[in-house]
Amino acid sequence: MIILLLLIPLSLMLLVMAIAAFVWAVKRGQFDDLDTPALDILVDDDAD
């Protein structure tokens, strides 16, 4: 039972860190353009 006193706050801290990382990524524009990176691999960039 004592382990729950350690694991519950630890899991809550990890949850807060994950939410903060997600909010940081959204504010920095990481999810603005989801289509272009998938299409970039199809472009032939060989410069002869």
Residue pairs with C-beta under 8 A, 6 or more apart in sequence:
25 31
